[in-house]
Amino acid sequence: MNDGTPSGPPKNRNAAIVAVAAVAAIAGFAAVYGTLGRPDNTAVSSPEAAAPAEATRPRAPGLPAFVYKSAPEAVADVTFNDATGATKTLKDFHGKTILLNLWATWCAPCREEMPSLDRLQAELGSDTFEVVALAVDRTGPEAARKFLDSVHVKSLKLYTDTTTRSGSALKAVGMPVTILIDPEGREIGRLIGPAEWDSDAAKNLIRKTLGSAPASP
């Protein structure tokens, strides 16, 4: 007689429950971040596996999601376009500290943090520092501009990479990823996911970087 209790060996039922939970967890992560390449400085392909290595690296005070490199490290000289369609590379920013933010129009966390990046640029942008918000998105510059306008961006310049190759070249695990790059074109550290970039902690990180060469934790 069936009394409503699931049939089958207990071990099989437990395995099925675990499998369903794992699928749900993966789906939840994919809904927020699009996987673009292997995590920073690792030979694996999941942020969970990267966590132990990152745990030993220094973090920015008040901004614990920002992980410093053990030492400034060269980054790929990716190619993209500015608002006029002209080709740009990271070498064009040589001599300037940049906060490179990789985002996409489909990315909800990117929409959440973009206004704070705009405010950071408005307050600290100068001949020696720029927030470079790069749309890694096949939808093109018109869609990227519409996105920026929709969140009332005033100070950020439009940069787009419709090939999306910069994501994998810069080892971005998803969107958004923000990389702090020194005037020599070397990565100081990065933050995966959204952040309040106009917070005191974030501004202190930038000011510290601008006041040291290279920056250290």
Phi and psi restraints in degrees (value plus and minus 20) as a CYANA .aco file:
   2 ASN   PHI    -112.4   -72.4
   2 ASN   PSI      92.7   132.7
   3 ASP   PHI    -117.6   -77.6
   3 ASP   PSI      -6.1    33.9
   4 GLY   PHI      75.1   115.1
   4 GLY   PSI     -26.8    13.2
   5 THR   PHI     -99.9   -59.9
   5 THR   PSI     111.3   151.3
   6 PRO   PHI     -75.0   -35.0
   6 PRO   PSI     115.1   155.1
   7 SER   PHI    -110.3   -70.3
   7 SER   PSI     148.4   188.4
   8 GLY   PHI      86.6   126.6
   8 GLY   PSI     137.6   177.6
   9 PRO   PHI     -76.7   -36.7
   9 PRO   PSI     120.5   160.5
  10 PRO   PHI     -75.1   -35.1
  10 PRO   PSI     -60.3   -20.3
  11 LYS   PHI     -81.7   -41.7
  11 LYS   PSI     -60.6   -20.6
  12 ASN   PHI     -86.3   -46.3
  12 ASN   PSI     -60.4   -20.4
  13 ARG   PHI     -83.5   -43.5
  13 ARG   PSI     -62.7   -22.7
  14 ASN   PHI     -83.3   -43.3
  14 ASN   PSI     -60.4   -20.4
  15 ALA   PHI     -83.8   -43.8
  15 ALA   PSI     -59.0   -19.0
  16 ALA   PHI     -85.5   -45.5
  16 ALA   PSI     -61.1   -21.1
  17 ILE   PHI     -81.9   -41.9
  17 ILE   PSI     -65.0   -25.0
  18 VAL   PHI     -80.9   -40.9
  18 VAL   PSI     -62.6   -22.6
  19 ALA   PHI     -83.2   -43.2
  19 ALA   PSI     -63.2   -23.2
  20 VAL   PHI     -83.4   -43.4
  20 VAL   PSI     -62.1   -22.1
  21 ALA   PHI     -82.8   -42.8
  21 ALA   PSI     -59.5   -19.5
  22 ALA   PHI     -85.2   -45.2
  22 ALA   PSI     -62.6   -22.6
  23 VAL   PHI     -82.5   -42.5
  23 VAL   PSI     -61.9   -21.9
  24 ALA   PHI     -83.8   -43.8
  24 ALA   PSI     -60.4   -20.4
  25 ALA   PHI     -84.8   -44.8
  25 ALA   PSI     -62.4   -22.4
  26 ILE   PHI     -84.8   -44.8
  26 ILE   PSI     -61.9   -21.9
  27 ALA   PHI     -83.4   -43.4
  27 ALA   PSI     -59.0   -19.0
  28 GLY   PHI     -83.1   -43.1
  28 GLY   PSI     -62.5   -22.5
  29 PHE   PHI     -83.9   -43.9
  29 PHE   PSI     -62.9   -22.9
  30 ALA   PHI     -85.4   -45.4
  30 ALA   PSI     -47.9    -7.9
  31 ALA   PHI     -87.8   -47.8
  31 ALA   PSI     -44.5    -4.5
  32 VAL   PHI    -119.7   -79.7
  32 VAL   PSI     -62.5   -22.5
  33 TYR   PHI    -141.1  -101.1
  33 TYR   PSI     119.1   159.1
  34 GLY   PHI    -117.3   -77.3
  34 GLY   PSI     104.2   144.2
  35 THR   PHI     -89.7   -49.7
  35 THR   PSI     106.8   146.8
  36 LEU   PHI    -136.9   -96.9
  36 LEU   PSI     -40.2    -0.2
  37 GLY   PHI     156.9   196.9
  37 GLY   PSI    -195.6  -155.6
  38 ARG   PHI     -94.8   -54.8
  38 ARG   PSI     133.7   173.7
  39 PRO   PHI     -83.2   -43.2
  39 PRO   PSI     141.3   181.3
  40 ASP   PHI     -75.1   -35.1
  40 ASP   PSI     103.6   143.6
  41 ASN   PHI      43.8    83.8
  41 ASN   PSI       6.8    46.8
  42 THR   PHI    -152.3  -112.3
  42 THR   PSI     149.7   189.7
  43 ALA   PHI    -129.9   -89.9
  43 ALA   PSI      -0.1    39.9
  44 VAL   PHI    -135.7   -95.7
  44 VAL   PSI     159.7   199.7
  45 SER   PHI    -145.2  -105.2
  45 SER   PSI       2.2    42.2
  46 SER   PHI    -158.3  -118.3
  46 SER   PSI     120.7   160.7
  47 PRO   PHI     -83.3   -43.3
  47 PRO   PSI     -48.0    -8.0
  48 GLU   PHI     -83.0   -43.0
  48 GLU   PSI     -60.7   -20.7
  49 ALA   PHI     -91.6   -51.6
  49 ALA   PSI     -47.2    -7.2
  50 ALA   PHI     -96.2   -56.2
  50 ALA   PSI     -40.8    -0.8
  51 ALA   PHI     -75.9   -35.9
  51 ALA   PSI     -65.1   -25.1
  52 PRO   PHI     -78.6   -38.6
  52 PRO   PSI     -60.7   -20.7
  53 ALA   PHI     -87.5   -47.5
  53 ALA   PSI     -60.8   -20.8
  54 GLU   PHI     -89.2   -49.2
  54 GLU   PSI     -46.3    -6.3
  55 ALA   PHI     -83.2   -43.2
  55 ALA   PSI     -42.6    -2.6
  56 THR   PHI    -107.6   -67.6
  56 THR   PSI     -26.6    13.4
  57 ARG   PHI    -109.9   -69.9
  57 ARG   PSI     130.9   170.9
  58 PRO   PHI     -84.7   -44.7
  58 PRO   PSI     131.6   171.6
  59 ARG   PHI    -136.2   -96.2
  59 ARG   PSI     136.1   176.1
  60 ALA   PHI     -96.0   -56.0
  60 ALA   PSI     112.2   152.2
  61 PRO   PHI     -76.7   -36.7
  61 PRO   PSI     108.6   148.6
  62 GLY   PHI      57.5    97.5
  62 GLY   PSI     -24.5    15.5
  63 LEU   PHI    -158.3  -118.3
  63 LEU   PSI      45.1    85.1
  64 PRO   PHI     -82.8   -42.8
  64 PRO   PSI     -40.4    -0.4
  65 ALA   PHI     -94.5   -54.5
  65 ALA   PSI     -34.8     5.2
  66 PHE   PHI    -101.8   -61.8
  66 PHE   PSI     101.5   141.5
  67 VAL   PHI    -131.0   -91.0
  67 VAL   PSI     100.1   140.1
  68 TYR   PHI     -93.0   -53.0
  68 TYR   PSI     128.4   168.4
  69 LYS   PHI     -90.9   -50.9
  69 LYS   PSI     133.3   173.3
  70 SER   PHI     -81.2   -41.2
  70 SER   PSI     -54.1   -14.1
  71 ALA   PHI    -172.2  -132.2
  71 ALA   PSI     129.0   169.0
  72 PRO   PHI     -70.9   -30.9
  72 PRO   PSI     116.9   156.9
  73 GLU   PHI    -150.6  -110.6
  73 GLU   PSI     117.0   157.0
  74 ALA   PHI     -78.5   -38.5
  74 ALA   PSI     123.4   163.4
  75 VAL   PHI    -135.1   -95.1
  75 VAL   PSI     138.8   178.8
  76 ALA   PHI     -83.5   -43.5
  76 ALA   PSI     120.1   160.1
  77 ASP   PHI    -107.6   -67.6
  77 ASP   PSI      56.5    96.5
  78 VAL   PHI     -90.9   -50.9
  78 VAL   PSI     135.9   175.9
  79 THR   PHI    -129.4   -89.4
  79 THR   PSI     118.3   158.3
  80 PHE   PHI    -174.3  -134.3
  80 PHE   PSI    -192.9  -152.9
  81 ASN   PHI    -144.7  -104.7
  81 ASN   PSI     128.4   168.4
  82 ASP   PHI    -112.2   -72.2
  82 ASP   PSI    -192.0  -152.0
  83 ALA   PHI     -84.4   -44.4
  83 ALA   PSI     -43.3    -3.3
  84 THR   PHI    -108.5   -68.5
  84 THR   PSI     -26.4    13.6
  85 GLY   PHI      73.2   113.2
  85 GLY   PSI     -22.5    17.5
  86 ALA   PHI     -89.3   -49.3
  86 ALA   PSI     124.4   164.4
  87 THR   PHI     -95.6   -55.6
  87 THR   PSI     114.3   154.3
  88 LYS   PHI    -147.7  -107.7
  88 LYS   PSI     135.8   175.8
  89 THR   PHI    -154.6  -114.6
  89 THR   PSI     148.6   188.6
  90 LEU   PHI     -84.4   -44.4
  90 LEU   PSI     -43.8    -3.8
  91 LYS   PHI     -83.3   -43.3
  91 LYS   PSI     -44.3    -4.3
  92 ASP   PHI     -86.0   -46.0
  92 ASP   PSI     -35.6     4.4
  93 PHE   PHI    -122.6   -82.6
  93 PHE   PSI      -8.9    31.1
  94 HIS   PHI     -76.1   -36.1
  94 HIS   PSI     115.6   155.6
  95 GLY   PHI      73.6   113.6
  95 GLY   PSI     -25.6    14.4
  96 LYS   PHI    -144.9  -104.9
  96 LYS   PSI     116.9   156.9
  97 THR   PHI     -94.3   -54.3
  97 THR   PSI     112.3   152.3
  98 ILE   PHI    -149.2  -109.2
  98 ILE   PSI     126.6   166.6
  99 LEU   PHI    -126.2   -86.2
  99 LEU   PSI      81.8   121.8
 100 LEU   PHI    -110.1   -70.1
 100 LEU   PSI      93.5   133.5
 101 ASN   PHI    -127.8   -87.8
 101 ASN   PSI      99.8   139.8
 102 LEU   PHI    -115.6   -75.6
 102 LEU   PSI     103.3   143.3
 103 TRP   PHI    -162.0  -122.0
 103 TRP   PSI     155.0   195.0
 104 ALA   PHI    -169.9  -129.9
 104 ALA   PSI     135.3   175.3
 105 THR   PHI     -86.9   -46.9
 105 THR   PSI     -45.5    -5.5
 106 TRP   PHI    -105.1   -65.1
 106 TRP   PSI     -21.6    18.4
 107 CYS   PHI    -114.2   -74.2
 107 CYS   PSI      89.2   129.2
 108 ALA   PHI     -83.3   -43.3
 108 ALA   PSI     -63.3   -23.3
 109 PRO   PHI     -81.9   -41.9
 109 PRO   PSI     -49.3    -9.3
 110 CYS   PHI     -85.2   -45.2
 110 CYS   PSI     -61.0   -21.0
 111 ARG   PHI     -83.2   -43.2
 111 ARG   PSI     -56.9   -16.9
 112 GLU   PHI     -84.4   -44.4
 112 GLU   PSI     -62.4   -22.4
 113 GLU   PHI    -113.0   -73.0
 113 GLU   PSI     -36.3     3.7
 114 MET   PHI     -77.1   -37.1
 114 MET   PSI     -62.0   -22.0
 115 PRO   PHI     -79.7   -39.7
 115 PRO   PSI     -53.9   -13.9
 116 SER   PHI     -91.0   -51.0
 116 SER   PSI     -53.4   -13.4
 117 LEU   PHI     -85.1   -45.1
 117 LEU   PSI     -59.4   -19.4
 118 ASP   PHI     -84.0   -44.0
 118 ASP   PSI     -61.8   -21.8
 119 ARG   PHI     -87.4   -47.4
 119 ARG   PSI     -55.9   -15.9
 120 LEU   PHI     -83.1   -43.1
 120 LEU   PSI     -64.5   -24.5
 121 GLN   PHI     -82.1   -42.1
 121 GLN   PSI     -61.5   -21.5
 122 ALA   PHI     -82.3   -42.3
 122 ALA   PSI     -56.6   -16.6
 123 GLU   PHI    -105.7   -65.7
 123 GLU   PSI     -62.4   -22.4
 124 LEU   PHI    -132.2   -92.2
 124 LEU   PSI     -28.0    12.0
 125 GLY   PHI     -79.4   -39.4
 125 GLY   PSI     117.5   157.5
 126 SER   PHI    -182.9  -142.9
 126 SER   PSI    -190.8  -150.8
 127 ASP   PHI     -88.3   -48.3
 127 ASP   PSI     -35.8     4.2
 128 THR   PHI    -131.1   -91.1
 128 THR   PSI     -24.7    15.3
 129 PHE   PHI    -168.7  -128.7
 129 PHE   PSI     118.1   158.1
 130 GLU   PHI    -167.1  -127.1
 130 GLU   PSI     119.2   159.2
 131 VAL   PHI    -104.7   -64.7
 131 VAL   PSI      98.3   138.3
 132 VAL   PHI    -126.8   -86.8
 132 VAL   PSI      79.7   119.7
 133 ALA   PHI    -112.4   -72.4
 133 ALA   PSI      87.8   127.8
 134 LEU   PHI    -125.8   -85.8
 134 LEU   PSI      95.5   135.5
 135 ALA   PHI     -98.0   -58.0
 135 ALA   PSI      90.1   130.1
 136 VAL   PHI    -116.3   -76.3
 136 VAL   PSI      65.3   105.3
 137 ASP   PHI    -177.2  -137.2
 137 ASP   PSI     109.2   149.2
 138 ARG   PHI     -95.0   -55.0
 138 ARG   PSI     -29.4    10.6
 139 THR   PHI     -91.5   -51.5
 139 THR   PSI     -37.2     2.8
 140 GLY   PHI      75.8   115.8
 140 GLY   PSI     153.1   193.1
 141 PRO   PHI     -85.3   -45.3
 141 PRO   PSI     -52.5   -12.5
 142 GLU   PHI     -84.9   -44.9
 142 GLU   PSI     -62.8   -22.8
 143 ALA   PHI     -87.0   -47.0
 143 ALA   PSI     -58.5   -18.5
 144 ALA   PHI     -85.4   -45.4
 144 ALA   PSI     -61.9   -21.9
 145 ARG   PHI     -84.2   -44.2
 145 ARG   PSI     -61.4   -21.4
 146 LYS   PHI     -80.9   -40.9
 146 LYS   PSI     -60.4   -20.4
 147 PHE   PHI     -81.0   -41.0
 147 PHE   PSI     -69.8   -29.8
 148 LEU   PHI     -82.6   -42.6
 148 LEU   PSI     -60.4   -20.4
 149 ASP   PHI     -84.2   -44.2
 149 ASP   PSI     -55.5   -15.5
 150 SER   PHI     -88.6   -48.6
 150 SER   PSI     -43.4    -3.4
 151 VAL   PHI    -126.5   -86.5
 151 VAL   PSI      -4.2    35.8
 152 HIS   PHI      42.4    82.4
 152 HIS   PSI      19.0    59.0
 153 VAL   PHI     -90.3   -50.3
 153 VAL   PSI     112.8   152.8
 154 LYS   PHI    -141.2  -101.2
 154 LYS   PSI     -50.4   -10.4
 155 SER   PHI    -126.4   -86.4
 155 SER   PSI     -41.5    -1.5
 156 LEU   PHI     -98.7   -58.7
 156 LEU   PSI     121.2   161.2
 157 LYS   PHI    -103.8   -63.8
 157 LYS   PSI     136.3   176.3
 158 LEU   PHI    -109.0   -69.0
 158 LEU   PSI     101.9   141.9
 159 TYR   PHI    -151.8  -111.8
 159 TYR   PSI     114.5   154.5
 160 THR   PHI    -156.3  -116.3
 160 THR   PSI     126.4   166.4
 161 ASP   PHI    -148.8  -108.8
 161 ASP   PSI      76.2   116.2
 162 THR   PHI     -97.9   -57.9
 162 THR   PSI     -31.5     8.5
 163 THR   PHI     -98.9   -58.9
 163 THR   PSI     -43.5    -3.5
 164 THR   PHI      44.1    84.1
 164 THR   PSI      -9.3    30.7
 165 ARG   PHI     -88.8   -48.8
 165 ARG   PSI     -45.2    -5.2
 166 SER   PHI     -83.6   -43.6
 166 SER   PSI     -48.4    -8.4
 167 GLY   PHI     -80.1   -40.1
 167 GLY   PSI     -71.9   -31.9
 168 SER   PHI     -91.5   -51.5
 168 SER   PSI     -55.8   -15.8
 169 ALA   PHI     -83.0   -43.0
 169 ALA   PSI     -52.6   -12.6
 170 LEU   PHI    -116.9   -76.9
 170 LEU   PSI      -9.6    30.4
 171 LYS   PHI      38.2    78.2
 171 LYS   PSI      22.3    62.3
 172 ALA   PHI    -101.9   -61.9
 172 ALA   PSI     109.2   149.2
 173 VAL   PHI    -106.0   -66.0
 173 VAL   PSI     -33.9     6.1
 174 GLY   PHI     159.2   199.2
 174 GLY   PSI    -184.9  -144.9
 175 MET   PHI    -144.1  -104.1
 175 MET   PSI     118.0   158.0
 176 PRO   PHI    -106.0   -66.0
 176 PRO   PSI     137.3   177.3
 177 VAL   PHI    -151.2  -111.2
 177 VAL   PSI     114.9   154.9
 178 THR   PHI    -144.2  -104.2
 178 THR   PSI     105.8   145.8
 179 ILE   PHI    -138.8   -98.8
 179 ILE   PSI     107.3   147.3
 180 LEU   PHI    -112.7   -72.7
 180 LEU   PSI     102.1   142.1
 181 ILE   PHI    -141.4  -101.4
 181 ILE   PSI     111.5   151.5
 182 ASP   PHI    -101.4   -61.4
 182 ASP   PSI     153.0   193.0
 183 PRO   PHI     -81.8   -41.8
 183 PRO   PSI     -37.4     2.6
 184 GLU   PHI    -109.0   -69.0
 184 GLU   PSI     -16.6    23.4
 185 GLY   PHI      61.9   101.9
 185 GLY   PSI       3.9    43.9
 186 ARG   PHI    -129.8   -89.8
 186 ARG   PSI     122.5   162.5
 187 GLU   PHI     -94.1   -54.1
 187 GLU   PSI     107.3   147.3
 188 ILE   PHI    -108.5   -68.5
 188 ILE   PSI     -58.1   -18.1
 189 GLY   PHI     156.9   196.9
 189 GLY   PSI     158.6   198.6
 190 ARG   PHI    -169.8  -129.8
 190 ARG   PSI     142.4   182.4
 191 LEU   PHI    -150.4  -110.4
 191 LEU   PSI     107.6   147.6
 192 ILE   PHI    -118.8   -78.8
 192 ILE   PSI     106.5   146.5
 193 GLY   PHI      80.2   120.2
 193 GLY   PSI     157.6   197.6
 194 PRO   PHI     -98.2   -58.2
 194 PRO   PSI     139.0   179.0
 195 ALA   PHI    -171.5  -131.5
 195 ALA   PSI     142.5   182.5
 196 GLU   PHI    -108.0   -68.0
 196 GLU   PSI      72.2   112.2
 197 TRP   PHI     -97.4   -57.4
 197 TRP   PSI     -26.8    13.2
 198 ASP   PHI    -124.3   -84.3
 198 ASP   PSI      -6.6    33.4
 199 SER   PHI     -91.7   -51.7
 199 SER   PSI     141.9   181.9
 200 ASP   PHI     -79.0   -39.0
 200 ASP   PSI     -59.8   -19.8
 201 ALA   PHI     -83.0   -43.0
 201 ALA   PSI     -63.5   -23.5
 202 ALA   PHI     -87.1   -47.1
 202 ALA   PSI     -62.5   -22.5
 203 LYS   PHI     -86.2   -46.2
 203 LYS   PSI     -54.9   -14.9
 204 ASN   PHI     -85.8   -45.8
 204 ASN   PSI     -56.9   -16.9
 205 LEU   PHI     -80.5   -40.5
 205 LEU   PSI     -65.9   -25.9
 206 ILE   PHI     -87.2   -47.2
 206 ILE   PSI     -64.5   -24.5
 207 ARG   PHI     -83.2   -43.2
 207 ARG   PSI     -58.8   -18.8
 208 LYS   PHI     -83.1   -43.1
 208 LYS   PSI     -61.8   -21.8
 209 THR   PHI     -84.0   -44.0
 209 THR   PSI     -63.3   -23.3
 210 LEU   PHI     -87.6   -47.6
 210 LEU   PSI     -43.4    -3.4
 211 GLY   PHI    -114.8   -74.8
 211 GLY   PSI     -15.3    24.7
 212 SER   PHI    -160.0  -120.0
 212 SER   PSI     134.4   174.4
 213 ALA   PHI    -166.4  -126.4
 213 ALA   PSI      86.7   126.7
 214 PRO   PHI     -99.3   -59.3
 214 PRO   PSI     149.6   189.6
 215 ALA   PHI     -90.6   -50.6
 215 ALA   PSI     129.2   169.2
 216 SER   PHI    -151.6  -111.6
 216 SER   PSI     135.4   175.4
